[in-house]
Amino acid sequence: MIYTVLITDPISEDGIQPLQLHPNIDVVIRNDLTEEELFTIIPNIHALLVRSQTNITRQLIEKANNLKIIARAGVGVDNIDLTAATAHGILVVNAPHANTNSAAEHTIAMLFSLARKIPQASISLKQREWNRKAFIGVELKGKTLGIIGLGRIGAEVAFRAIGQRMRVMAYDPFLTEEKGEELGILPASLDEVIEQSDFITIHTPLLENTKHLLDARAFQKMKTGVHIINCARGGIIDEHALYHAIQTNKVAGAALDVFQVEPPFHSNLLDLPEVIATPHLGASTVEAQENVAVEVSHDIIRFFTGKVVQNPVNVSSVPKEAMNQVAPYFTLSERLGQFLIHLADDVVEEINLFYSGPFTNFEVGPLTRNTIKGILQRHLGEQVNHVNALYLADQRGIKINENKTSSLKGFTNLITIEMITKQESFRISGTLLDGLGPRIVELNDYQVDIFPKGNIVLIYHHDLPGVIGKVGNLLGNYQINIATMQVDRSNLGGEAMMLLTVDKPLNVECLHTLKSLTEIYNVKTIQLI
């Protein structure tokens, strides 16, 4: 059989050569298709190869009667409706590793450019100026490089910085001391990286909890004369705060490859001589463009020749019958993981999963992967899916233990997750109630009953009269409505836990004020979408 592969975005010619040389594949390149034309020809297409320009919507997928695989020549898959693809049995693959070297090298280029003011000096000389004193730089040797996010790219940057005899420290929620020692870097908290670094480089995804991670407060904590590099995602830095920090000489210079709005033509950062800017070039090398195309091209070939694909995004290898058994528990398992990771302030070392009731006869692997996905996504974002979740956990040295038990604690089905960090452990249990859906029923030995969705506030406090009233009045002063409230205590007058669902998230001021109440010793906010 001849399989038709449609390419709708500009792709490296060398990268798609494996497809063009395969005898059973017919490659059609159409970078000029209108949406109407794409809808017309999609019923006859077996594979679709795209970058970021083509949007693969549910409506398009529903028209794609013969489509078996969608390949994204790049890392992100935000232009593909994964839910619709999965529902129609279409495999989605991407190329998560191909641009690692390119992005790391661009970061190092920005690092050198900042230290020695190379772009500014070049512009000056081309204007026929000879002003050596204006471009006195600093050496990298002996300076501290702080890395925020130690995934593939962050680790490559660390390796290169160590070669420049820099002191490298890194913040990553999953970075253990053992892994840091292996890489030759110092694991640190986010505040330690911010406060101690001479150069700070960002390599984390843009998530709800990383948006404006470097804001005015963060800049205040930094050394005077710090240098900032962002080749990750726009929006992680509060650009207005960065502008002010440069204007007040807190930040000596910034190198930016990404911006919150692109192209950033209206950004006043471009007016500052201390800012080096490039137009999102992190993956823009001949090699990277070729590598992403080669990677997905070979996965298309593997798929049509019956071999195992290397970078699946949305499909696991569990038989359909087994998937149908555990499918009702997918939302519950992911939400339990999402909830639990909000409680940890330290590096996660081990995760134990206990399945009770009907699970003794089920293949629970998909639920385990889904739970780990929920845990990792808080810090790793879209790159985590239920196919690669266990692999990413193993990369970060997290031990995963799966158990089946007969202990039901009064429920017909029960999932319990225990998360162990360097300093402490957390435990959560959930069940499916007939007609009511997923419920969290136990949290760190406290009995609860909560639907795992929306904005949740977890408060640990002393069991004293008046605490509930104080919390209610405080939230009311900030116009935050309490939807539900549950309170449980370990013993009379001892420790107690209050669990609230609220109509909107707590702002920074409200959260700070709540934590300052003398009866309260810890507050966690959780948002489950």
C-alpha positions as CSV (number, residue, x, y, z in Angstrom):
1,M,0.0,0.0,0.0
2,I,1.1,3.6,-0.7
3,Y,0.7,6.0,2.1
4,T,0.3,9.7,1.4
5,V,2.1,12.1,3.6
6,L,1.0,15.8,3.4
7,I,3.5,18.5,4.5
8,T,1.7,21.8,5.0
9,D,4.5,23.9,6.6
10,P,8.1,24.7,5.6
11,I,10.2,21.7,6.5
12,S,13.9,21.1,5.9
13,E,14.3,19.3,2.6
14,D,17.1,17.1,4.0
15,G,15.0,16.3,6.9
16,I,12.1,14.8,4.9
17,Q,14.5,12.9,2.6
18,P,13.8,9.6,4.5
19,L,10.1,9.9,3.6
20,Q,10.9,10.7,-0.1
21,L,13.2,7.8,-0.5
22,H,10.7,5.2,1.0
23,P,9.0,3.1,-1.7
24,N,5.7,3.0,0.1
25,I,5.3,6.7,0.9
26,D,4.1,9.4,-1.4
27,V,5.1,12.9,-0.2
28,V,2.9,15.9,-1.1
29,I,4.3,19.3,-0.1
30,R,1.7,22.1,0.0
31,N,2.8,25.1,2.0
32,D,0.3,27.4,0.3
33,L,-3.0,25.7,1.3
34,T,-5.9,27.7,2.4
35,E,-8.1,26.3,5.2
36,E,-10.8,25.4,2.7
37,E,-8.3,23.6,0.4
38,L,-6.9,21.6,3.4
39,F,-10.4,20.5,4.3
40,T,-10.9,19.4,0.7
41,I,-7.9,17.1,0.4
42,I,-7.6,15.8,4.0
43,P,-9.9,12.8,3.5
44,N,-7.3,11.2,1.2
45,I,-4.3,11.8,3.5
46,H,-2.7,9.1,5.7
47,A,-0.1,11.2,7.5
48,L,0.2,14.9,8.2
49,L,3.6,16.6,8.9
50,V,3.4,20.2,10.3
51,R,5.3,22.8,12.3
52,S,3.5,25.6,14.1
53,Q,1.6,27.4,11.3
54,T,-1.0,24.7,10.5
55,N,-3.8,24.3,13.1
56,I,-5.1,20.8,13.4
57,T,-8.5,21.4,14.8
58,R,-11.3,18.9,15.8
59,Q,-13.2,19.9,12.7
60,L,-10.3,19.0,10.4
61,I,-9.7,15.7,12.2
62,E,-13.3,14.8,11.8
63,K,-12.9,15.2,8.1
64,A,-9.7,13.1,8.0
65,N,-11.2,9.7,7.3
66,N,-7.9,8.0,6.5
67,L,-5.5,10.0,8.7
68,K,-3.5,7.7,11.0
69,I,-0.6,9.9,12.3
70,I,0.1,13.6,12.8
71,A,3.8,14.6,13.1
72,R,4.9,17.9,14.6
73,A,8.4,18.9,13.6
74,G,9.2,20.6,16.9
75,V,8.6,20.3,20.6
76,G,5.2,21.9,21.3
77,V,1.9,20.4,20.1
78,D,-0.4,23.3,21.1
79,N,-1.6,23.7,17.5
80,I,-3.0,20.1,17.5
81,D,-6.2,19.1,19.2
82,L,-4.8,16.1,21.0
83,T,-8.2,15.1,22.5
84,A,-9.8,14.9,19.1
85,A,-6.8,13.0,17.6
86,T,-6.9,10.5,20.4
87,A,-10.7,10.1,20.2
88,H,-10.3,9.3,16.5
89,G,-7.4,6.9,17.0
90,I,-4.8,9.1,15.4
91,L,-1.3,9.0,16.7
92,V,0.5,12.2,17.4
93,V,4.3,12.4,17.5
94,N,6.8,15.2,18.0
95,A,10.5,15.9,18.2
96,P,11.3,16.8,21.8
97,H,15.1,16.3,21.7
98,A,16.2,17.6,18.3
99,N,16.7,21.3,19.2
100,T,18.3,20.8,22.6
101,N,21.9,21.5,21.4
102,S,20.8,24.5,19.3
103,A,18.9,26.2,22.2
104,A,21.8,25.5,24.6
105,E,24.3,27.0,22.3
106,H,22.2,30.1,21.7
107,T,22.0,30.6,25.5
108,I,25.8,30.4,25.8
109,A,26.1,32.8,22.9
110,M,23.9,35.2,24.8
111,L,25.9,34.7,28.0
112,F,29.2,35.7,26.2
113,S,27.5,38.6,24.5
114,L,26.2,39.9,27.8
115,A,29.5,39.5,29.6
116,R,31.6,41.3,26.9
117,K,28.9,43.6,25.4
118,I,29.7,42.2,21.9
119,P,26.6,43.4,20.0
120,Q,26.8,46.9,21.4
121,A,30.5,47.2,20.6
122,S,29.9,45.9,17.1
123,I,27.2,48.5,16.4
124,S,29.4,51.3,17.8
125,L,32.3,50.3,15.6
126,K,30.1,50.1,12.5
127,Q,29.1,53.7,13.2
128,R,32.8,54.6,12.9
129,E,33.2,55.0,16.7
130,W,36.3,53.8,18.6
131,N,35.1,53.8,22.2
132,R,36.9,51.0,24.0
133,K,36.2,52.3,27.5
134,A,32.4,52.1,26.9
135,F,32.5,48.4,26.5
136,I,34.5,47.0,29.4
137,G,33.1,43.6,30.2
138,V,33.4,41.0,32.9
139,E,35.0,37.5,32.8
140,L,32.8,34.4,33.3
141,K,35.5,32.5,35.2
142,G,34.6,32.4,38.9
143,K,31.1,33.9,38.4
144,T,28.0,32.2,39.6
145,L,25.5,31.1,36.9
146,G,22.0,30.4,38.3
147,I,19.9,28.1,36.1
148,I,16.1,28.1,36.6
149,G,14.8,24.8,35.2
150,L,17.2,21.9,34.7
151,G,15.7,19.9,31.9
152,R,17.6,18.8,28.8
153,I,18.5,22.3,27.7
154,G,19.3,23.6,31.2
155,A,21.6,20.6,31.8
156,E,23.4,21.3,28.5
157,V,23.9,24.9,29.4
158,A,25.3,23.8,32.8
159,F,27.8,21.5,31.1
160,R,29.1,24.3,28.9
161,A,29.2,26.8,31.7
162,I,31.2,24.5,33.9
163,G,33.7,24.4,31.0
164,Q,34.1,28.1,31.4
165,R,35.0,27.5,35.1
166,M,31.8,29.1,36.3
167,R,30.2,28.1,39.6
168,V,26.8,26.7,38.6
169,M,23.8,26.4,40.8
170,A,20.3,25.4,39.7
171,Y,16.7,25.4,40.9
172,D,14.5,22.6,39.6
173,P,11.6,21.1,41.6
174,F,12.9,17.6,40.7
175,L,16.7,18.1,41.1
176,T,18.1,15.9,43.8
177,E,21.5,16.4,45.5
178,E,22.7,13.1,43.9
179,K,21.8,14.4,40.4
180,G,23.4,17.7,41.1
181,E,26.6,16.1,42.3
182,E,26.6,13.9,39.1
183,L,26.3,17.0,36.9
184,G,28.8,19.1,39.0
185,I,26.2,21.7,40.0
186,L,24.8,22.9,43.3
187,P,21.0,22.2,43.8
188,A,19.4,25.3,45.3
189,S,16.1,26.9,46.1
190,L,14.6,29.5,43.8
191,D,15.4,32.3,46.2
192,E,19.0,31.1,46.5
193,V,19.5,31.2,42.8
194,I,17.9,34.7,42.6
195,E,20.0,36.1,45.5
196,Q,23.4,34.5,44.8
197,S,23.8,34.5,41.0
198,D,25.8,36.9,38.8
199,F,24.1,35.6,35.7
200,I,20.6,34.0,35.7
201,T,19.3,31.9,32.8
202,I,15.8,30.6,32.4
203,H,15.0,27.1,31.1
204,T,11.5,26.3,32.3
205,P,8.2,26.2,30.5
206,L,5.6,29.0,30.7
207,L,3.0,27.7,33.2
208,E,0.5,29.3,35.5
209,N,3.1,29.1,38.3
210,T,6.0,30.3,36.2
211,K,4.3,33.3,34.6
212,H,6.2,36.4,35.8
213,L,8.4,34.2,37.9
214,L,11.0,37.0,37.8
215,D,8.9,40.0,38.9
216,A,9.7,43.2,40.8
217,R,10.1,41.3,44.1
218,A,12.5,38.9,42.6
219,F,14.6,41.7,41.0
220,Q,14.8,43.4,44.4
221,K,16.4,40.2,45.9
222,M,19.1,40.0,43.2
223,K,22.7,41.2,43.4
224,T,23.2,44.7,42.0
225,G,24.7,44.2,38.5
226,V,23.1,40.8,37.8
227,H,22.7,39.7,34.1
228,I,19.5,38.0,32.9
229,I,19.1,35.6,30.0
230,N,15.8,34.2,28.7
231,C,15.8,31.8,25.7
232,A,12.9,29.8,27.0
233,R,9.5,31.4,26.9
234,G,8.2,34.9,26.9
235,G,6.1,35.8,30.0
236,I,8.3,34.1,32.5
237,I,9.9,37.5,33.1
238,D,7.7,40.5,34.0
239,E,9.0,42.8,31.3
240,H,7.9,46.0,33.0
241,A,9.7,45.0,36.1
242,L,12.8,44.1,34.1
243,Y,12.8,47.5,32.4
244,H,12.6,49.3,35.8
245,A,15.4,47.0,37.2
246,I,17.7,48.0,34.3
247,Q,16.8,51.7,34.6
248,T,17.7,51.6,38.3
249,N,21.0,49.7,37.6
250,K,19.9,46.7,39.6
251,V,20.2,44.6,36.4
252,A,23.4,45.3,34.4
253,G,22.1,43.7,31.2
254,A,19.6,41.3,29.7
255,A,19.7,39.0,26.7
256,L,16.2,38.0,25.4
257,D,15.3,35.6,22.7
258,V,11.7,35.5,23.6
259,F,9.0,38.0,24.6
260,Q,5.6,38.0,26.1
261,V,4.2,39.5,22.9
262,E,6.0,38.5,19.6
263,P,7.1,40.3,17.6
264,P,7.9,42.8,20.5
265,F,7.8,45.9,18.4
266,H,6.1,47.9,21.1
267,S,8.4,46.7,23.9
268,N,10.3,49.5,25.6
269,L,13.0,47.0,26.4
270,L,14.2,47.3,22.8
271,D,15.1,50.9,23.5
272,L,17.6,50.1,26.2
273,P,21.3,49.7,25.2
274,E,21.7,47.2,28.0
275,V,19.3,44.8,26.3
276,I,20.5,42.3,23.6
277,A,17.5,40.9,21.7
278,T,17.1,38.2,19.0
279,P,13.9,37.2,17.2
280,H,13.2,33.8,18.8
281,L,16.2,32.1,17.3
282,G,16.8,29.3,19.9
283,A,16.0,26.5,17.5
284,S,17.0,28.4,14.3
285,T,20.0,26.5,13.1
286,V,20.3,24.4,10.0
287,E,21.0,21.4,12.1
288,A,18.1,21.8,14.5
289,Q,15.6,22.4,11.6
290,E,17.0,19.3,9.9
291,N,17.0,17.2,13.1
292,V,13.4,17.8,14.0
293,A,12.3,16.9,10.5
294,V,14.5,13.7,10.5
295,E,13.1,12.7,13.9
296,V,9.5,12.9,13.0
297,S,10.1,11.5,9.4
298,H,11.6,8.3,10.9
299,D,8.7,8.0,13.3
300,I,6.2,8.2,10.4
301,I,8.2,5.4,8.7
302,R,8.3,3.4,11.9
303,F,4.5,3.7,12.2
304,F,3.6,2.6,8.7
305,T,6.1,-0.3,8.9
306,G,4.7,-1.7,12.1
307,K,7.6,-0.6,14.3
308,V,7.5,1.2,17.7
309,V,7.6,5.0,17.3
310,Q,10.1,6.9,19.5
311,N,8.2,10.0,20.5
312,P,4.5,9.4,20.9
313,V,2.5,12.1,22.5
314,N,-1.0,10.7,23.0
315,V,-1.2,6.9,22.7
316,S,0.0,4.2,25.1
317,S,0.4,0.5,24.3
318,V,-2.3,-0.8,26.6
319,P,-5.0,-3.0,24.9
320,K,-8.3,-1.3,24.3
321,E,-10.2,-3.6,26.7
322,A,-7.8,-2.7,29.6
323,M,-8.1,1.0,28.8
324,N,-11.9,0.8,28.9
325,Q,-11.7,-0.7,32.4
326,V,-9.6,2.1,33.9
327,A,-10.9,5.0,31.7
328,P,-13.5,6.1,34.3
329,Y,-10.7,6.7,36.8
330,F,-8.5,8.9,34.6
331,T,-9.8,12.2,35.8
332,L,-9.5,11.1,39.5
333,S,-5.9,9.8,39.1
334,E,-4.6,12.9,37.4
335,R,-6.3,15.3,39.8
336,L,-4.9,13.4,42.8
337,G,-1.4,13.9,41.4
338,Q,-2.1,17.6,40.6
339,F,-3.3,18.2,44.1
340,L,-0.5,16.4,45.8
341,I,2.4,18.2,44.1
342,H,1.1,21.6,45.4
343,L,1.9,20.4,48.9
344,A,5.6,19.8,48.3
345,D,8.2,22.5,48.9
346,D,11.1,20.0,48.5
347,V,12.5,17.7,45.8
348,V,10.3,14.6,45.2
349,E,12.2,11.4,45.7
350,E,9.6,8.6,45.7
351,I,6.0,8.1,44.7
352,N,4.0,5.1,46.0
353,L,0.6,4.2,44.5
354,F,-1.9,1.9,46.2
355,Y,-4.9,0.6,44.2
356,S,-7.8,-1.1,46.1
357,G,-11.0,-2.9,45.1
358,P,-11.7,-3.7,41.4
359,F,-8.1,-2.5,40.6
360,T,-6.8,-5.9,41.7
361,N,-8.1,-7.3,38.4
362,F,-7.2,-4.2,36.3
363,E,-4.1,-3.2,34.4
364,V,-3.4,-0.1,36.4
365,G,-0.4,1.1,34.4
366,P,-2.3,3.8,32.5
367,L,-3.6,5.2,35.8
368,T,-0.1,5.3,37.3
369,R,1.2,7.1,34.2
370,N,-1.7,9.5,34.4
371,T,-1.0,10.3,38.1
372,I,2.7,10.9,37.4
373,K,1.7,13.1,34.5
374,G,-0.4,15.2,36.9
375,I,2.5,15.5,39.3
376,L,5.1,16.5,36.8
377,Q,3.0,18.8,34.7
378,R,3.0,21.5,37.4
379,H,6.7,22.1,36.8
380,L,7.3,20.6,33.3
381,G,4.2,21.7,31.4
382,E,2.9,20.4,28.1
383,Q,6.0,18.2,27.5
384,V,4.6,15.6,29.9
385,N,2.0,13.2,28.7
386,H,0.9,9.8,29.9
387,V,3.2,8.1,27.4
388,N,6.5,9.8,28.6
389,A,5.6,10.5,32.2
390,L,7.4,7.5,33.7
391,Y,10.4,8.2,31.6
392,L,10.6,11.8,32.7
393,A,10.2,10.8,36.3
394,D,13.0,8.2,36.0
395,Q,15.2,10.9,34.4
396,R,14.8,13.0,37.5
397,G,15.6,10.1,39.8
398,I,12.0,9.7,41.2
399,K,11.2,6.1,42.3
400,I,7.8,4.9,41.3
401,N,6.2,2.0,43.2
402,E,2.9,0.5,42.2
403,N,0.9,-1.7,44.7
404,K,-2.5,-3.4,44.8
405,T,-4.1,-3.9,48.2
406,S,-7.3,-5.2,49.7
407,S,-7.5,-2.3,52.2
408,L,-10.6,-0.3,51.1
409,K,-11.3,1.8,54.2
410,G,-15.1,1.5,53.6
411,F,-15.0,2.4,49.9
412,T,-15.7,0.1,46.9
413,N,-12.7,1.5,45.1
414,L,-9.8,3.6,46.3
415,I,-6.6,5.1,44.9
416,T,-4.0,6.3,47.4
417,I,-0.9,8.2,46.5
418,E,2.1,8.7,48.8
419,M,4.7,11.3,47.8
420,I,8.0,11.3,49.7
421,T,10.4,14.3,49.5
422,K,13.7,14.8,51.2
423,Q,12.1,16.3,54.3
424,E,8.6,14.8,54.6
425,S,5.8,12.8,53.0
426,F,2.3,13.5,51.9
427,R,-0.6,11.1,51.3
428,I,-3.9,11.5,49.5
429,S,-6.8,9.1,48.8
430,G,-9.6,9.4,46.2
431,T,-12.5,7.4,45.0
432,L,-15.4,7.4,42.5
433,L,-18.8,7.7,44.0
434,D,-21.8,6.6,42.0
435,G,-23.6,9.5,40.6
436,L,-21.2,12.0,42.2
437,G,-17.9,11.4,40.3
438,P,-14.4,11.7,41.7
439,R,-13.8,12.6,45.3
440,I,-10.8,13.2,47.5
441,V,-11.7,11.4,50.8
442,E,-8.4,11.5,52.8
443,L,-5.5,13.9,53.1
444,N,-2.6,13.2,55.4
445,D,-4.8,11.2,57.8
446,Y,-7.5,13.9,57.8
447,Q,-10.9,12.7,56.6
448,V,-12.4,15.0,53.8
449,D,-14.9,14.9,51.0
450,I,-14.1,17.2,48.2
451,F,-14.6,17.4,44.5
452,P,-11.2,17.8,42.9
453,K,-11.8,20.8,40.8
454,G,-11.5,24.6,40.9
455,N,-9.7,26.8,43.5
456,I,-8.9,25.1,46.8
457,V,-7.3,26.5,49.9
458,L,-5.6,24.2,52.4
459,I,-5.0,25.7,55.8
460,Y,-3.1,24.0,58.7
461,H,-3.9,25.7,62.0
462,H,-4.1,25.4,65.7
463,D,-7.4,24.0,67.0
464,L,-8.5,27.2,68.8
465,P,-11.9,29.0,69.0
466,G,-12.4,31.7,66.5
467,V,-10.0,30.6,63.7
468,I,-12.8,29.7,61.3
469,G,-14.4,33.1,61.8
470,K,-11.1,34.9,61.3
471,V,-10.5,33.1,58.0
472,G,-14.0,33.7,56.8
473,N,-13.9,37.4,57.6
474,L,-10.4,37.8,56.0
475,L,-11.5,36.2,52.7
476,G,-14.7,38.3,52.8
477,N,-12.6,41.5,53.1
478,Y,-10.9,40.5,49.9
479,Q,-14.2,39.7,48.1
480,I,-13.4,36.0,48.0
481,N,-16.5,33.8,48.4
482,I,-16.2,30.5,50.1
483,A,-18.2,27.7,48.3
484,T,-17.5,24.9,50.8
485,M,-15.6,24.5,54.0
486,Q,-14.4,21.4,55.9
487,V,-12.5,21.2,59.1
488,D,-10.9,18.1,60.8
489,R,-8.5,17.9,63.7
490,S,-6.0,15.4,65.0
491,N,-7.0,16.0,68.7
492,L,-8.8,18.5,70.8
493,G,-6.7,21.7,71.0
494,G,-4.0,20.3,68.7
495,E,-3.4,20.5,65.0
496,A,-6.3,21.0,62.6
497,M,-6.8,21.3,58.9
498,M,-9.3,23.5,57.1
499,L,-10.1,22.8,53.4
500,L,-11.9,25.5,51.5
501,T,-13.2,25.7,47.9
502,V,-13.4,29.4,46.8
503,D,-14.8,31.1,43.7
504,K,-11.6,32.7,42.6
505,P,-7.8,32.4,43.4
506,L,-6.3,34.2,46.4
507,N,-4.2,37.2,45.3
508,V,-0.7,37.7,46.7
509,E,-1.8,40.2,49.4
510,C,-4.6,38.0,50.6
511,L,-2.4,35.0,50.8
512,H,0.3,36.9,52.8
513,T,-2.3,38.2,55.2
514,L,-3.8,34.8,55.7
515,K,-0.4,33.3,56.5
516,S,0.3,36.1,59.0
517,L,-2.5,35.0,61.3
518,T,-1.0,33.7,64.5
519,E,-3.2,30.6,64.7
520,I,-2.2,29.5,61.2
521,Y,1.1,27.8,60.5
522,N,0.8,26.8,56.8
523,V,-1.4,27.7,53.8
524,K,-1.4,26.0,50.4
525,T,-3.4,27.1,47.4
526,I,-4.3,24.6,44.7
527,Q,-5.9,25.2,41.4
528,L,-7.4,22.2,39.5
529,I,-8.8,22.9,36.1
